[in-house]
Amino acid sequence: MTSEKDLISNDWQSTKSTVMERVSHLYNNDAMSDVTFLVKNENSSSHCRILAHKLFLAARSSVFNAMFNGPMA
């Protein structure tokens, strides 16, 4: 059975009144991210995990667009 807490967390759209707020919510969490970058910290051996979205990367960069949608994708 679905609890009220589960319903609220799965219905986050109802807490956002504009499309911009909804896109911002998706952009800033890993719910629908489909790319992960592992970036090495230059001052240590640790890595930082950066989640991203192909949509935004391809819209901003012809290189990413070619990587995701080109013949070698």
mmCIF file of the N, C-alpha and C atoms, coordinates in Angstrom:
data_MODEL
# 
_entry.id   MODEL 
# 
loop_
_atom_site.group_PDB 
_atom_site.id 
_atom_site.type_symbol 
_atom_site.label_atom_id 
_atom_site.label_alt_id 
_atom_site.label_comp_id 
_atom_site.label_asym_id 
_atom_site.label_entity_id 
_atom_site.label_seq_id 
_atom_site.pdbx_PDB_ins_code 
_atom_site.Cartn_x 
_atom_site.Cartn_y 
_atom_site.Cartn_z 
_atom_site.occupancy 
_atom_site.B_iso_or_equiv 
_atom_site.pdbx_formal_charge 
_atom_site.auth_seq_id 
_atom_site.auth_comp_id 
_atom_site.auth_asym_id 
_atom_site.auth_atom_id 
_atom_site.pdbx_PDB_model_num 
ATOM 1   N N  . MET A 1 1  ? 0.850  -1.192 0.000   1.00 0.00 ? 1  MET A N  1 
ATOM 2   C CA . MET A 1 1  ? 0.000  0.000  0.000   1.00 0.00 ? 1  MET A CA 1 
ATOM 3   C C  . MET A 1 1  ? 0.886  1.242  0.000   1.00 0.00 ? 1  MET A C  1 
ATOM 4   N N  . THR A 1 2  ? 0.491  2.264  -0.747  1.00 0.00 ? 2  THR A N  1 
ATOM 5   C CA . THR A 1 2  ? 1.264  3.494  -0.858  1.00 0.00 ? 2  THR A CA 1 
ATOM 6   C C  . THR A 1 2  ? 0.941  4.435  0.303   1.00 0.00 ? 2  THR A C  1 
ATOM 7   N N  . SER A 1 3  ? 1.976  4.888  0.976   1.00 0.00 ? 3  SER A N  1 
ATOM 8   C CA . SER A 1 3  ? 1.771  5.807  2.088   1.00 0.00 ? 3  SER A CA 1 
ATOM 9   C C  . SER A 1 3  ? 1.612  7.231  1.570   1.00 0.00 ? 3  SER A C  1 
ATOM 10  N N  . GLU A 1 4  ? 1.143  8.121  2.441   1.00 0.00 ? 4  GLU A N  1 
ATOM 11  C CA . GLU A 1 4  ? 0.998  9.534  2.056   1.00 0.00 ? 4  GLU A CA 1 
ATOM 12  C C  . GLU A 1 4  ? 2.354  10.136 1.732   1.00 0.00 ? 4  GLU A C  1 
ATOM 13  N N  . LYS A 1 5  ? 3.378  9.748  2.480   1.00 0.00 ? 5  LYS A N  1 
ATOM 14  C CA . LYS A 1 5  ? 4.726  10.240 2.223   1.00 0.00 ? 5  LYS A CA 1 
ATOM 15  C C  . LYS A 1 5  ? 5.199  9.847  0.820   1.00 0.00 ? 5  LYS A C  1 
ATOM 16  N N  . ASP A 1 6  ? 4.939  8.584  0.418   1.00 0.00 ? 6  ASP A N  1 
ATOM 17  C CA . ASP A 1 6  ? 5.303  8.128  -0.918  1.00 0.00 ? 6  ASP A CA 1 
ATOM 18  C C  . ASP A 1 6  ? 4.555  8.907  -1.991  1.00 0.00 ? 6  ASP A C  1 
ATOM 19  N N  . LEU A 1 7  ? 3.273  9.165  -1.746  1.00 0.00 ? 7  LEU A N  1 
ATOM 20  C CA . LEU A 1 7  ? 2.493  9.934  -2.709  1.00 0.00 ? 7  LEU A CA 1 
ATOM 21  C C  . LEU A 1 7  ? 3.051  11.334 -2.891  1.00 0.00 ? 7  LEU A C  1 
ATOM 22  N N  . ILE A 1 8  ? 3.422  11.967 -1.796  1.00 0.00 ? 8  ILE A N  1 
ATOM 23  C CA . ILE A 1 8  ? 3.963  13.319 -1.867  1.00 0.00 ? 8  ILE A CA 1 
ATOM 24  C C  . ILE A 1 8  ? 5.293  13.321 -2.606  1.00 0.00 ? 8  ILE A C  1 
ATOM 25  N N  . SER A 1 9  ? 6.176  12.369 -2.299  1.00 0.00 ? 9  SER A N  1 
ATOM 26  C CA . SER A 1 9  ? 7.475  12.349 -2.955  1.00 0.00 ? 9  SER A CA 1 
ATOM 27  C C  . SER A 1 9  ? 7.355  11.994 -4.428  1.00 0.00 ? 9  SER A C  1 
ATOM 28  N N  . ASN A 1 10 ? 6.354  11.200 -4.813  1.00 0.00 ? 10 ASN A N  1 
ATOM 29  C CA . ASN A 1 10 ? 6.153  10.837 -6.205  1.00 0.00 ? 10 ASN A CA 1 
ATOM 30  C C  . ASN A 1 10 ? 5.323  11.864 -6.964  1.00 0.00 ? 10 ASN A C  1 
ATOM 31  N N  . ASP A 1 11 ? 4.705  12.787 -6.273  1.00 0.00 ? 11 ASP A N  1 
ATOM 32  C CA . ASP A 1 11 ? 3.879  13.814 -6.896  1.00 0.00 ? 11 ASP A CA 1 
ATOM 33  C C  . ASP A 1 11 ? 4.490  15.190 -6.665  1.00 0.00 ? 11 ASP A C  1 
ATOM 34  N N  . TRP A 1 12 ? 5.790  15.282 -6.875  1.00 0.00 ? 12 TRP A N  1 
ATOM 35  C CA . TRP A 1 12 ? 6.477  16.553 -6.648  1.00 0.00 ? 12 TRP A CA 1 
ATOM 36  C C  . TRP A 1 12 ? 5.971  17.639 -7.593  1.00 0.00 ? 12 TRP A C  1 
ATOM 37  N N  . GLN A 1 13 ? 5.410  17.250 -8.741  1.00 0.00 ? 13 GLN A N  1 
ATOM 38  C CA . GLN A 1 13 ? 4.916  18.232 -9.702  1.00 0.00 ? 13 GLN A CA 1 
ATOM 39  C C  . GLN A 1 13 ? 3.836  19.129 -9.100  1.00 0.00 ? 13 GLN A C  1 
ATOM 40  N N  . SER A 1 14 ? 3.041  18.580 -8.204  1.00 0.00 ? 14 SER A N  1 
ATOM 41  C CA . SER A 1 14 ? 1.952  19.367 -7.621  1.00 0.00 ? 14 SER A CA 1 
ATOM 42  C C  . SER A 1 14 ? 2.466  20.488 -6.723  1.00 0.00 ? 14 SER A C  1 
ATOM 43  N N  . THR A 1 15 ? 3.745  20.411 -6.339  1.00 0.00 ? 15 THR A N  1 
ATOM 44  C CA . THR A 1 15 ? 4.310  21.477 -5.501  1.00 0.00 ? 15 THR A CA 1 
ATOM 45  C C  . THR A 1 15 ? 4.982  22.561 -6.324  1.00 0.00 ? 15 THR A C  1 
ATOM 46  N N  . LYS A 1 16 ? 5.006  22.396 -7.648  1.00 0.00 ? 16 LYS A N  1 
ATOM 47  C CA . LYS A 1 16 ? 5.637  23.359 -8.547  1.00 0.00 ? 16 LYS A CA 1 
ATOM 48  C C  . LYS A 1 16 ? 4.551  23.961 -9.431  1.00 0.00 ? 16 LYS A C  1 
ATOM 49  N N  . SER A 1 17 ? 4.465  25.286 -9.461  1.00 0.00 ? 17 SER A N  1 
ATOM 50  C CA . SER A 1 17 ? 3.368  25.910 -10.197 1.00 0.00 ? 17 SER A CA 1 
ATOM 51  C C  . SER A 1 17 ? 3.708  26.249 -11.646 1.00 0.00 ? 17 SER A C  1 
ATOM 52  N N  . THR A 1 18 ? 4.975  26.243 -12.012 1.00 0.00 ? 18 THR A N  1 
ATOM 53  C CA . THR A 1 18 ? 5.346  26.573 -13.390 1.00 0.00 ? 18 THR A CA 1 
ATOM 54  C C  . THR A 1 18 ? 6.231  25.485 -13.984 1.00 0.00 ? 18 THR A C  1 
ATOM 55  N N  . VAL A 1 19 ? 6.286  25.451 -15.296 1.00 0.00 ? 19 VAL A N  1 
ATOM 56  C CA . VAL A 1 19 ? 7.151  24.498 -15.976 1.00 0.00 ? 19 VAL A CA 1 
ATOM 57  C C  . VAL A 1 19 ? 8.608  24.779 -15.620 1.00 0.00 ? 19 VAL A C  1 
ATOM 58  N N  . MET A 1 20 ? 8.971  26.052 -15.506 1.00 0.00 ? 20 MET A N  1 
ATOM 59  C CA . MET A 1 20 ? 10.347 26.415 -15.151 1.00 0.00 ? 20 MET A CA 1 
ATOM 60  C C  . MET A 1 20 ? 10.726 25.850 -13.784 1.00 0.00 ? 20 MET A C  1 
ATOM 61  N N  . GLU A 1 21 ? 9.830  25.907 -12.817 1.00 0.00 ? 21 GLU A N  1 
ATOM 62  C CA . GLU A 1 21 ? 10.104 25.330 -11.495 1.00 0.00 ? 21 GLU A CA 1 
ATOM 63  C C  . GLU A 1 21 ? 10.266 23.812 -11.589 1.00 0.00 ? 21 GLU A C  1 
ATOM 64  N N  . ARG A 1 22 ? 9.469  23.172 -12.429 1.00 0.00 ? 22 ARG A N  1 
ATOM 65  C CA . ARG A 1 22 ? 9.555  21.722 -12.585 1.00 0.00 ? 22 ARG A CA 1 
ATOM 66  C C  . ARG A 1 22 ? 10.859 21.318 -13.259 1.00 0.00 ? 22 ARG A C  1 
ATOM 67  N N  . VAL A 1 23 ? 11.252 22.045 -14.307 1.00 0.00 ? 23 VAL A N  1 
ATOM 68  C CA . VAL A 1 23 ? 12.514 21.754 -14.985 1.00 0.00 ? 23 VAL A CA 1 
ATOM 69  C C  . VAL A 1 23 ? 13.682 21.985 -14.037 1.00 0.00 ? 23 VAL A C  1 
ATOM 70  N N  . SER A 1 24 ? 13.614 23.058 -13.267 1.00 0.00 ? 24 SER A N  1 
ATOM 71  C CA . SER A 1 24 ? 14.671 23.351 -12.293 1.00 0.00 ? 24 SER A CA 1 
ATOM 72  C C  . SER A 1 24 ? 14.783 22.222 -11.273 1.00 0.00 ? 24 SER A C  1 
ATOM 73  N N  . HIS A 1 25 ? 13.667 21.702 -10.828 1.00 0.00 ? 25 HIS A N  1 
ATOM 74  C CA . HIS A 1 25 ? 13.680 20.587 -9.878  1.00 0.00 ? 25 HIS A CA 1 
ATOM 75  C C  . HIS A 1 25 ? 14.368 19.367 -10.497 1.00 0.00 ? 25 HIS A C  1 
ATOM 76  N N  . LEU A 1 26 ? 14.027 19.034 -11.730 1.00 0.00 ? 26 LEU A N  1 
ATOM 77  C CA . LEU A 1 26 ? 14.632 17.883 -12.396 1.00 0.00 ? 26 LEU A CA 1 
ATOM 78  C C  . LEU A 1 26 ? 16.110 18.104 -12.653 1.00 0.00 ? 26 LEU A C  1 
ATOM 79  N N  . TYR A 1 27 ? 16.461 19.321 -13.004 1.00 0.00 ? 27 TYR A N  1 
ATOM 80  C CA . TYR A 1 27 ? 17.850 19.663 -13.305 1.00 0.00 ? 27 TYR A CA 1 
ATOM 81  C C  . TYR A 1 27 ? 18.744 19.499 -12.080 1.00 0.00 ? 27 TYR A C  1 
ATOM 82  N N  . ASN A 1 28 ? 18.189 19.779 -10.913 1.00 0.00 ? 28 ASN A N  1 
ATOM 83  C CA . ASN A 1 28 ? 18.990 19.795 -9.692  1.00 0.00 ? 28 ASN A CA 1 
ATOM 84  C C  . ASN A 1 28 ? 18.911 18.522 -8.865  1.00 0.00 ? 28 ASN A C  1 
ATOM 85  N N  . ASN A 1 29 ? 18.410 17.430 -9.432  1.00 0.00 ? 29 ASN A N  1 
ATOM 86  C CA . ASN A 1 29 ? 18.456 16.158 -8.715  1.00 0.00 ? 29 ASN A CA 1 
ATOM 87  C C  . ASN A 1 29 ? 18.696 15.023 -9.699  1.00 0.00 ? 29 ASN A C  1 
ATOM 88  N N  . ASP A 1 30 ? 18.918 13.855 -9.169  1.00 0.00 ? 30 ASP A N  1 
ATOM 89  C CA . ASP A 1 30 ? 19.306 12.734 -10.032 1.00 0.00 ? 30 ASP A CA 1 
ATOM 90  C C  . ASP A 1 30 ? 18.131 11.904 -10.538 1.00 0.00 ? 30 ASP A C  1 
ATOM 91  N N  . ALA A 1 31 ? 16.909 12.376 -10.328 1.00 0.00 ? 31 ALA A N  1 
ATOM 92  C CA . ALA A 1 31 ? 15.735 11.596 -10.684 1.00 0.00 ? 31 ALA A CA 1 
ATOM 93  C C  . ALA A 1 31 ? 15.736 11.159 -12.142 1.00 0.00 ? 31 ALA A C  1 
ATOM 94  N N  . MET A 1 32 ? 16.088 12.027 -13.048 1.00 0.00 ? 32 MET A N  1 
ATOM 95  C CA . MET A 1 32 ? 16.045 11.687 -14.464 1.00 0.00 ? 32 MET A CA 1 
ATOM 96  C C  . MET A 1 32 ? 17.375 11.947 -15.165 1.00 0.00 ? 32 MET A C  1 
ATOM 97  N N  . SER A 1 33 ? 18.423 12.134 -14.407 1.00 0.00 ? 33 SER A N  1 
ATOM 98  C CA . SER A 1 33 ? 19.729 12.339 -15.041 1.00 0.00 ? 33 SER A CA 1 
ATOM 99  C C  . SER A 1 33 ? 20.128 11.060 -15.771 1.00 0.00 ? 33 SER A C  1 
ATOM 100 N N  . ASP A 1 34 ? 20.786 11.221 -16.912 1.00 0.00 ? 34 ASP A N  1 
ATOM 101 C CA . ASP A 1 34 ? 21.153 10.053 -17.693 1.00 0.00 ? 34 ASP A CA 1 
ATOM 102 C C  . ASP A 1 34 ? 22.633 10.035 -18.068 1.00 0.00 ? 34 ASP A C  1 
ATOM 103 N N  . VAL A 1 35 ? 23.406 10.936 -17.464 1.00 0.00 ? 35 VAL A N  1 
ATOM 104 C CA . VAL A 1 35 ? 24.848 10.986 -17.681 1.00 0.00 ? 35 VAL A CA 1 
ATOM 105 C C  . VAL A 1 35 ? 25.507 11.230 -16.327 1.00 0.00 ? 35 VAL A C  1 
ATOM 106 N N  . THR A 1 36 ? 26.608 10.545 -16.075 1.00 0.00 ? 36 THR A N  1 
ATOM 107 C CA . THR A 1 36 ? 27.380 10.773 -14.853 1.00 0.00 ? 36 THR A CA 1 
ATOM 108 C C  . THR A 1 36 ? 28.836 11.018 -15.229 1.00 0.00 ? 36 THR A C  1 
ATOM 109 N N  . PHE A 1 37 ? 29.377 12.122 -14.726 1.00 0.00 ? 37 PHE A N  1 
ATOM 110 C CA . PHE A 1 37 ? 30.792 12.416 -14.894 1.00 0.00 ? 37 PHE A CA 1 
ATOM 111 C C  . PHE A 1 37 ? 31.490 12.115 -13.578 1.00 0.00 ? 37 PHE A C  1 
ATOM 112 N N  . LEU A 1 38 ? 32.627 11.440 -13.643 1.00 0.00 ? 38 LEU A N  1 
ATOM 113 C CA . LEU A 1 38 ? 33.476 11.257 -12.478 1.00 0.00 ? 38 LEU A CA 1 
ATOM 114 C C  . LEU A 1 38 ? 34.687 12.156 -12.680 1.00 0.00 ? 38 LEU A C  1 
ATOM 115 N N  . VAL A 1 39 ? 34.812 13.167 -11.834 1.00 0.00 ? 39 VAL A N  1 
ATOM 116 C CA . VAL A 1 39 ? 35.868 14.159 -11.980 1.00 0.00 ? 39 VAL A CA 1 
ATOM 117 C C  . VAL A 1 39 ? 36.834 14.013 -10.815 1.00 0.00 ? 39 VAL A C  1 
ATOM 118 N N  . LYS A 1 40 ? 38.101 13.832 -11.138 1.00 0.00 ? 40 LYS A N  1 
ATOM 119 C CA . LYS A 1 40 ? 39.112 13.656 -10.106 1.00 0.00 ? 40 LYS A CA 1 
ATOM 120 C C  . LYS A 1 40 ? 39.426 14.991 -9.452  1.00 0.00 ? 40 LYS A C  1 
ATOM 121 N N  . ASN A 1 41 ? 39.479 14.974 -8.137  1.00 0.00 ? 41 ASN A N  1 
ATOM 122 C CA . ASN A 1 41 ? 39.869 16.150 -7.370  1.00 0.00 ? 41 ASN A CA 1 
ATOM 123 C C  . ASN A 1 41 ? 41.377 16.306 -7.507  1.00 0.00 ? 41 ASN A C  1 
ATOM 124 N N  . GLU A 1 42 ? 41.839 17.450 -7.994  1.00 0.00 ? 42 GLU A N  1 
ATOM 125 C CA . GLU A 1 42 ? 43.277 17.617 -8.245  1.00 0.00 ? 42 GLU A CA 1 
ATOM 126 C C  . GLU A 1 42 ? 44.113 17.628 -6.972  1.00 0.00 ? 42 GLU A C  1 
ATOM 127 N N  . ASN A 1 43 ? 43.502 17.864 -5.820  1.00 0.00 ? 43 ASN A N  1 
ATOM 128 C CA . ASN A 1 43 ? 44.248 17.912 -4.559  1.00 0.00 ? 43 ASN A CA 1 
ATOM 129 C C  . ASN A 1 43 ? 44.236 16.591 -3.792  1.00 0.00 ? 43 ASN A C  1 
ATOM 130 N N  . SER A 1 44 ? 43.554 15.589 -4.339  1.00 0.00 ? 44 SER A N  1 
ATOM 131 C CA . SER A 1 44 ? 43.514 14.286 -3.666  1.00 0.00 ? 44 SER A CA 1 
ATOM 132 C C  . SER A 1 44 ? 43.211 13.207 -4.693  1.00 0.00 ? 44 SER A C  1 
ATOM 133 N N  . SER A 1 45 ? 43.107 11.988 -4.216  1.00 0.00 ? 45 SER A N  1 
ATOM 134 C CA . SER A 1 45 ? 42.799 10.892 -5.136  1.00 0.00 ? 45 SER A CA 1 
ATOM 135 C C  . SER A 1 45 ? 41.291 10.640 -5.224  1.00 0.00 ? 45 SER A C  1 
ATOM 136 N N  . SER A 1 46 ? 40.495 11.467 -4.567  1.00 0.00 ? 46 SER A N  1 
ATOM 137 C CA . SER A 1 46 ? 39.052 11.262 -4.583  1.00 0.00 ? 46 SER A CA 1 
ATOM 138 C C  . SER A 1 46 ? 38.424 11.790 -5.880  1.00 0.00 ? 46 SER A C  1 
ATOM 139 N N  . HIS A 1 47 ? 37.213 11.330 -6.126  1.00 0.00 ? 47 HIS A N  1 
ATOM 140 C CA . HIS A 1 47 ? 36.474 11.746 -7.305  1.00 0.00 ? 47 HIS A CA 1 
ATOM 141 C C  . HIS A 1 47 ? 35.155 12.392 -6.889  1.00 0.00 ? 47 HIS A C  1 
ATOM 142 N N  . CYS A 1 48 ? 34.715 13.331 -7.695  1.00 0.00 ? 48 CYS A N  1 
ATOM 143 C CA . CYS A 1 48 ? 33.419 13.968 -7.498  1.00 0.00 ? 48 CYS A CA 1 
ATOM 144 C C  . CYS A 1 48 ? 32.475 13.434 -8.567  1.00 0.00 ? 48 CYS A C  1 
ATOM 145 N N  . ARG A 1 49 ? 31.285 13.072 -8.188  1.00 0.00 ? 49 ARG A N  1 
ATOM 146 C CA . ARG A 1 49 ? 30.279 12.553 -9.111  1.00 0.00 ? 49 ARG A CA 1 
ATOM 147 C C  . ARG A 1 49 ? 29.352 13.698 -9.510  1.00 0.00 ? 49 ARG A C  1 
ATOM 148 N N  . ILE A 1 50 ? 29.270 13.989 -10.804 1.00 0.00 ? 50 ILE A N  1 
ATOM 149 C CA . ILE A 1 50 ? 28.420 15.059 -11.305 1.00 0.00 ? 50 ILE A CA 1 
ATOM 150 C C  . ILE A 1 50 ? 27.366 14.439 -12.215 1.00 0.00 ? 50 ILE A C  1 
ATOM 151 N N  . LEU A 1 51 ? 26.113 14.608 -11.846 1.00 0.00 ? 51 LEU A N  1 
ATOM 152 C CA . LEU A 1 51 ? 25.007 14.087 -12.644 1.00 0.00 ? 51 LEU A CA 1 
ATOM 153 C C  . LEU A 1 51 ? 24.584 15.134 -13.659 1.00 0.00 ? 51 LEU A C  1 
ATOM 154 N N  . ALA A 1 52 ? 24.180 14.682 -14.847 1.00 0.00 ? 52 ALA A N  1 
ATOM 155 C CA . ALA A 1 52 ? 23.795 15.617 -15.896 1.00 0.00 ? 52 ALA A CA 1 
ATOM 156 C C  . ALA A 1 52 ? 22.687 15.007 -16.750 1.00 0.00 ? 52 ALA A C  1 
ATOM 157 N N  . HIS A 1 53 ? 22.217 15.796 -17.693 1.00 0.00 ? 53 HIS A N  1 
ATOM 158 C CA . HIS A 1 53 ? 21.145 15.412 -18.586 1.00 0.00 ? 53 HIS A CA 1 
ATOM 159 C C  . HIS A 1 53 ? 21.600 15.591 -20.030 1.00 0.00 ? 53 HIS A C  1 
ATOM 160 N N  . LYS A 1 54 ? 21.460 14.537 -20.833 1.00 0.00 ? 54 LYS A N  1 
ATOM 161 C CA . LYS A 1 54 ? 21.852 14.602 -22.241 1.00 0.00 ? 54 LYS A CA 1 
ATOM 162 C C  . LYS A 1 54 ? 21.169 15.756 -22.959 1.00 0.00 ? 54 LYS A C  1 
ATOM 163 N N  . LEU A 1 55 ? 19.914 15.992 -22.645 1.00 0.00 ? 55 LEU A N  1 
ATOM 164 C CA . LEU A 1 55 ? 19.158 17.059 -23.296 1.00 0.00 ? 55 LEU A CA 1 
ATOM 165 C C  . LEU A 1 55 ? 19.871 18.399 -23.180 1.00 0.00 ? 55 LEU A C  1 
ATOM 166 N N  . PHE A 1 56 ? 20.274 18.759 -21.964 1.00 0.00 ? 56 PHE A N  1 
ATOM 167 C CA . PHE A 1 56 ? 20.924 20.053 -21.741 1.00 0.00 ? 56 PHE A CA 1 
ATOM 168 C C  . PHE A 1 56 ? 22.324 20.082 -22.326 1.00 0.00 ? 56 PHE A C  1 
ATOM 169 N N  . LEU A 1 57 ? 23.055 18.970 -22.199 1.00 0.00 ? 57 LEU A N  1 
ATOM 170 C CA . LEU A 1 57 ? 24.411 18.921 -22.737 1.00 0.00 ? 57 LEU A CA 1 
ATOM 171 C C  . LEU A 1 57 ? 24.399 19.045 -24.259 1.00 0.00 ? 57 LEU A C  1 
ATOM 172 N N  . ALA A 1 58 ? 23.507 18.312 -24.926 1.00 0.00 ? 58 ALA A N  1 
ATOM 173 C CA . ALA A 1 58 ? 23.433 18.354 -26.382 1.00 0.00 ? 58 ALA A CA 1 
ATOM 174 C C  . ALA A 1 58 ? 22.934 19.704 -26.878 1.00 0.00 ? 58 ALA A C  1 
ATOM 175 N N  . ALA A 1 59 ? 22.039 20.336 -26.135 1.00 0.00 ? 59 ALA A N  1 
ATOM 176 C CA . ALA A 1 59 ? 21.535 21.653 -26.536 1.00 0.00 ? 59 ALA A CA 1 
ATOM 177 C C  . ALA A 1 59 ? 22.611 22.716 -26.436 1.00 0.00 ? 59 ALA A C  1 
ATOM 178 N N  . ARG A 1 60 ? 23.533 22.526 -25.535 1.00 0.00 ? 60 ARG A N  1 
ATOM 179 C CA . ARG A 1 60 ? 24.568 23.536 -25.291 1.00 0.00 ? 60 ARG A CA 1 
ATOM 180 C C  . ARG A 1 60 ? 25.841 23.309 -26.096 1.00 0.00 ? 60 ARG A C  1 
ATOM 181 N N  . SER A 1 61 ? 26.129 22.064 -26.450 1.00 0.00 ? 61 SER A N  1 
ATOM 182 C CA . SER A 1 61 ? 27.428 21.752 -27.042 1.00 0.00 ? 61 SER A CA 1 
ATOM 183 C C  . SER A 1 61 ? 27.292 20.844 -28.258 1.00 0.00 ? 61 SER A C  1 
ATOM 184 N N  . SER A 1 62 ? 27.871 21.273 -29.377 1.00 0.00 ? 62 SER A N  1 
ATOM 185 C CA . SER A 1 62 ? 27.861 20.434 -30.577 1.00 0.00 ? 62 SER A CA 1 
ATOM 186 C C  . SER A 1 62 ? 28.689 19.165 -30.360 1.00 0.00 ? 62 SER A C  1 
ATOM 187 N N  . VAL A 1 63 ? 29.700 19.231 -29.513 1.00 0.00 ? 63 VAL A N  1 
ATOM 188 C CA . VAL A 1 63 ? 30.525 18.053 -29.218 1.00 0.00 ? 63 VAL A CA 1 
ATOM 189 C C  . VAL A 1 63 ? 29.696 17.010 -28.481 1.00 0.00 ? 63 VAL A C  1 
ATOM 190 N N  . PHE A 1 64 ? 28.977 17.427 -27.443 1.00 0.00 ? 64 PHE A N  1 
ATOM 191 C CA . PHE A 1 64 ? 28.117 16.477 -26.724 1.00 0.00 ? 64 PHE A CA 1 
ATOM 192 C C  . PHE A 1 64 ? 27.011 15.968 -27.632 1.00 0.00 ? 64 PHE A C  1 
ATOM 193 N N  . ASN A 1 65 ? 26.442 16.836 -28.452 1.00 0.00 ? 65 ASN A N  1 
ATOM 194 C CA . ASN A 1 65 ? 25.398 16.400 -29.370 1.00 0.00 ? 65 ASN A CA 1 
ATOM 195 C C  . ASN A 1 65 ? 25.925 15.304 -30.296 1.00 0.00 ? 65 ASN A C  1 
ATOM 196 N N  . ALA A 1 66 ? 27.121 15.493 -30.830 1.00 0.00 ? 66 ALA A N  1 
ATOM 197 C CA . ALA A 1 66 ? 27.717 14.482 -31.702 1.00 0.00 ? 66 ALA A CA 1 
ATOM 198 C C  . ALA A 1 66 ? 27.984 13.185 -30.941 1.00 0.00 ? 66 ALA A C  1 
ATOM 199 N N  . MET A 1 67 ? 28.420 13.303 -29.692 1.00 0.00 ? 67 MET A N  1 
ATOM 200 C CA . MET A 1 67 ? 28.683 12.110 -28.885 1.00 0.00 ? 67 MET A CA 1 
ATOM 201 C C  . MET A 1 67 ? 27.399 11.309 -28.634 1.00 0.00 ? 67 MET A C  1 
ATOM 202 N N  . PHE A 1 68 ? 26.320 12.000 -28.352 1.00 0.00 ? 68 PHE A N  1 
ATOM 203 C CA . PHE A 1 68 ? 25.076 11.317 -27.996 1.00 0.00 ? 68 PHE A CA 1 
ATOM 204 C C  . PHE A 1 68 ? 24.234 10.921 -29.215 1.00 0.00 ? 68 PHE A C  1 
ATOM 205 N N  . ASN A 1 69 ? 24.318 11.686 -30.301 1.00 0.00 ? 69 ASN A N  1 
ATOM 206 C CA . ASN A 1 69 ? 23.417 11.476 -31.430 1.00 0.00 ? 69 ASN A CA 1 
ATOM 207 C C  . ASN A 1 69 ? 24.095 11.214 -32.761 1.00 0.00 ? 69 ASN A C  1 
ATOM 208 N N  . GLY A 1 70 ? 25.412 11.229 -32.765 1.00 0.00 ? 70 GLY A N  1 
ATOM 209 C CA . GLY A 1 70 ? 26.143 11.005 -34.004 1.00 0.00 ? 70 GLY A CA 1 
ATOM 210 C C  . GLY A 1 70 ? 26.219 9.538  -34.363 1.00 0.00 ? 70 GLY A C  1 
ATOM 211 N N  . PRO A 1 71 ? 26.889 9.219  -35.473 1.00 0.00 ? 71 PRO A N  1 
ATOM 212 C CA . PRO A 1 71 ? 26.969 7.839  -35.935 1.00 0.00 ? 71 PRO A CA 1 
ATOM 213 C C  . PRO A 1 71 ? 27.747 6.906  -34.994 1.00 0.00 ? 71 PRO A C  1 
ATOM 214 N N  . MET A 1 72 ? 28.574 7.456  -34.117 1.00 0.00 ? 72 MET A N  1 
ATOM 215 C CA . MET A 1 72 ? 29.349 6.621  -33.195 1.00 0.00 ? 72 MET A CA 1 
ATOM 216 C C  . MET A 1 72 ? 28.716 6.569  -31.801 1.00 0.00 ? 72 MET A C  1 
ATOM 217 N N  . ALA A 1 73 ? 27.497 7.104  -31.648 1.00 0.00 ? 73 ALA A N  1 
ATOM 218 C CA . ALA A 1 73 ? 26.851 7.187  -30.334 1.00 0.00 ? 73 ALA A CA 1 
ATOM 219 C C  . ALA A 1 73 ? 26.719 5.830  -29.683 1.00 0.00 ? 73 ALA A C  1 
# 
